[in-house]
Amino acid sequence: MIIQEVISLIEDFAPIKYAEDFDNVGLLVGDSSAEVKGALITLDTLEATVEEAISKDCNLIISFHPIIFSGLKKLTGRDYVERTVLKAIKNDIAIYAIHTALDNQYKGVNDMISEKLGLVNRKILIPRRDSIKKLTTFVPAKNAEEVREALFKANGGSIGNYDNCSFNISGKGSFKGNEVSNPVIGEKGKIHFEEEIQIGITFSSHLESKILKNLFIAHPYEEVAYEIHSLENKNQHLGMGMIGELNSPADEKNFLNHLKETFTTGCVRHSKLLDKPIKKVAVLGGSGAFAIENARAAGADIFITADLKYHDFYKAEEKLVLADIGHYESEQFTKNLLYSFLSKKISSFALILADTNTNPIHYL
């Protein structure tokens, strides 16, 4: 396989279209047409990670965090970012990063945290708004089933736990081709009326080119009439954070100790305990202070995240417990998620979980 084929697999799972605007995802270093000898899967890409890739004969690093976050104006090796990039280039090692595209994926970072905590009845904490589009097209009645099937094959008409979803209206269309037209039905220069079906489906916005390709292939008309609109609907299967429930309520202190043990963290920083059981749990891997109000509004008893500042803890307002388990600790299982997904898709080269501990924070 070449690197681009691996990238396509990853982006089918977590499309980078849904990465946050501030992020820097995708292939950061390397040639997408190079053949893959081995892939090292890691949370962070550092010099030590590149050394591990070299020692294990891997020429692709699949990283959660991007080593290049803002623009590089020079490559002189003056800091750890430049040294890492230089080492990768010198050794023909490509670096790919997925970051917030995987944060926003339903089966991504926060689902892994929820799985480790045994949460049930899970749903996205902050559903995304800008990710659903609607296609409306007009098809001769006798061709409607064929066109619907082509759209469904491109994953159009999928809504949450349902697929093959469409709305269909019967009507009569009219058209008249000019002198250079080549109508499939009717004659050029003459107005024609045809019994048609108006087909409407919704689809995830990253699928637009695939949806249109299948539409044009399956539709019988020389000129295909269609409309695409962006919807404001929230996407319940895409977005930041996750909220779920424990099978049975837990004592606050016992649950915090469980967090510390499960995520092997040196400490759990938390807001004031409220002397009430924990049942509803919100999570957001990495820096999640921006979602405190969302967790509170969702009725969470506790919000588990990382990188909370001093004043962030006041935002609990004695409505829920805030628990900071550490940035690395909250995302440490991400590489296992990527490994598990890719190992089911790839057998032609070695997939290796990185051993290098990239956590920059240490505890006494």
Secondary structure as the mmCIF struct_conf table of DSSP 4:
data_model
#
loop_
_struct_conf.conf_type_id
_struct_conf.id
_struct_conf.beg_label_comp_id
_struct_conf.beg_label_asym_id
_struct_conf.beg_label_seq_id
_struct_conf.end_label_comp_id
_struct_conf.end_label_asym_id
_struct_conf.end_label_seq_id
STRN STRN1 ILE A 2 ILE A 2
HELX_RH_AL_P HELX_RH_AL_P1 ILE A 3 PHE A 13
BEND BEND1 ALA A 14 ALA A 14
HELX_RH_3T_P HELX_RH_3T_P1 ILE A 16 TYR A 18
BEND BEND2 ALA A 19 ALA A 19
TURN_TY1_P TURN_TY1_P1 ASP A 21 PHE A 22
STRN STRN2 GLY A 26 VAL A 29
BEND BEND3 GLY A 30 GLY A 30
TURN_TY1_P TURN_TY1_P2 SER A 32 SER A 33
BEND BEND4 ALA A 34 ALA A 34
STRN STRN3 GLU A 35 GLU A 35
HELX_LH_PP_P HELX_LH_PP_P1 VAL A 36 VAL A 36
BEND BEND5 LYS A 37 LYS A 37
STRN STRN4 GLY A 38 THR A 42
BEND BEND6 LEU A 43 LEU A 43
HELX_RH_AL_P HELX_RH_AL_P2 GLU A 47 SER A 55
TURN_TY1_P TURN_TY1_P3 LYS A 56 ASP A 57
STRN STRN5 LEU A 60 SER A 63
BEND BEND7 PHE A 64 HIS A 65
BEND BEND8 ILE A 67 ILE A 67
BEND BEND9 SER A 70 SER A 70
BEND BEND10 LYS A 73 LYS A 73
BEND BEND11 THR A 76 GLY A 77
BEND BEND12 ASP A 79 ASP A 79
HELX_RH_AL_P HELX_RH_AL_P3 TYR A 80 LYS A 90
TURN_TY1_P TURN_TY1_P4 ASN A 91 ASP A 92
STRN STRN6 ALA A 94 ALA A 97
TURN_TY1_P TURN_TY1_P5 HIS A 99 HIS A 99
HELX_RH_AL_P HELX_RH_AL_P4 THR A 100 ASP A 103
BEND BEND13 ASN A 104 ASN A 104
STRN STRN7 GLN A 105 GLN A 105
TURN_TY1_P TURN_TY1_P6 TYR A 106 LYS A 107
BEND BEND14 GLY A 108 GLY A 108
HELX_RH_AL_P HELX_RH_AL_P5 VAL A 109 LEU A 117
TURN_TY1_P TURN_TY1_P7 GLY A 118 GLY A 118
STRN STRN8 VAL A 120 ARG A 128
BEND BEND15 ARG A 129 ARG A 129
TURN_TY1_P TURN_TY1_P8 ASP A 130 SER A 131
STRN STRN9 ILE A 132 PRO A 140
HELX_RH_3T_P HELX_RH_3T_P2 ALA A 141 ASN A 143
HELX_RH_AL_P HELX_RH_AL_P6 ALA A 144 LYS A 153
TURN_TY1_P TURN_TY1_P9 ALA A 154 GLY A 157
STRN STRN10 ILE A 159 ILE A 159
TURN_TY1_P TURN_TY1_P10 GLY A 160 ASN A 161
STRN STRN11 TYR A 162 TYR A 162
BEND BEND16 ASN A 164 ASN A 164
STRN STRN12 PHE A 167 PHE A 175
TURN_TY1_P TURN_TY1_P11 GLU A 179 VAL A 180
BEND BEND17 VAL A 184 GLY A 186
TURN_TY1_P TURN_TY1_P12 LYS A 188 GLY A 189
BEND BEND18 LYS A 190 LYS A 190
STRN STRN13 HIS A 192 SER A 204
HELX_RH_3T_P HELX_RH_3T_P3 SER A 205 LEU A 207
HELX_RH_AL_P HELX_RH_AL_P7 GLU A 208 ALA A 218
BEND BEND19 TYR A 221 GLU A 223
STRN STRN14 TYR A 226 SER A 230
STRN STRN15 ASN A 235 ALA A 250
HELX_RH_AL_P HELX_RH_AL_P8 GLU A 252 THR A 262
TURN_TY1_P TURN_TY1_P13 PHE A 263 THR A 264
BEND BEND20 GLY A 266 GLY A 266
STRN STRN16 ARG A 269 HIS A 270
BEND BEND21 ASP A 275 LYS A 276
STRN STRN17 ILE A 278 SER A 287
HELX_RH_3T_P HELX_RH_3T_P4 ALA A 289 ALA A 291
HELX_RH_AL_P HELX_RH_AL_P9 ILE A 292 ALA A 297
TURN_TY1_P TURN_TY1_P14 ALA A 298 GLY A 299
BEND BEND22 ASP A 301 ASP A 301
STRN STRN18 ILE A 302 ALA A 306
HELX_RH_3T_P HELX_RH_3T_P5 TYR A 310 ALA A 316
TURN_TY1_P TURN_TY1_P15 GLU A 317 LYS A 319
BEND BEND23 LEU A 320 LEU A 320
STRN STRN19 VAL A 321 ASP A 324
HELX_RH_AL_P HELX_RH_AL_P10 HIS A 327 GLU A 331
TURN_TY1_P TURN_TY1_P16 GLN A 332 PHE A 333
HELX_RH_AL_P HELX_RH_AL_P11 THR A 334 SER A 343
TURN_TY1_P TURN_TY1_P17 LYS A 344 LYS A 345
BEND BEND24 SER A 348 PHE A 349
STRN STRN20 ALA A 350 LEU A 353
#
